Amino acid sequence: MVKPRKGLSAGHGINSWLQQRLTAVIMLISIIIFGGLILLAHNVVGSSIASWQEYFSFTIVKIIAQITILAVVLHAWIGMRDVVMDYVKCYGLRVTLYTGIILWLLGSTIYSFIVIWA
């Protein structure tokens, strides 16, 4: 007889593994592109704050930065979700931790949009 699983239990298996690898690849590509843009801009743009603010006003730089942050947030969610599922056995504590993690990551995402696009 198969025992039904409680909600919020592990069982994501290959999907979680693939999602985390995909977000890692997105982060790697974004960081390489972003790093290259910074190196190229450093030769063109001066070292003053105003010139760097002007550089970061370009839409492509903002898009790359936001994609990188979204990939980091998704990567963190997948990792933390799996850790909590594997090591926290108390259902109430698990839900509390999930809620805290989601609120923290959601707040970080909203803050990143405010900082990058304001």
Steps between C-alpha positions, in 0.01 A plus 500: 500500500632842406502756776363839387746782544423813696500829317834681481694175492798410287449326170615752247804295406630563153290814449666678792842385388438625146355831614795566726750413226314721253503797738871439563569512125291818467697658785831397346411641158362820651806550717735443207306747282468750783869467589598550136283810477657640815852432370418660166331795666787553740725571202244735345331645807698694755531398862259765632169408657307710250647314202416162656145618574468597137630157396246325722222709351515295178206262468710198400711531815185522711349194328813291551521604865132419560524161328799416716320598819187304402714193430670538839163529676358194323821306565484594869133399524564157348798437727332620819177314418691175457700551820184571701320200346789268575594610851196659667256230604251711700222604262423828680865605511537408133208722399636783718845473342350489150298812575806682632715397205232599247447838667875567512553404134191690387616808689847468349353470151276804545793697642717402202236631259483827694879542503563400139206667328445811715 
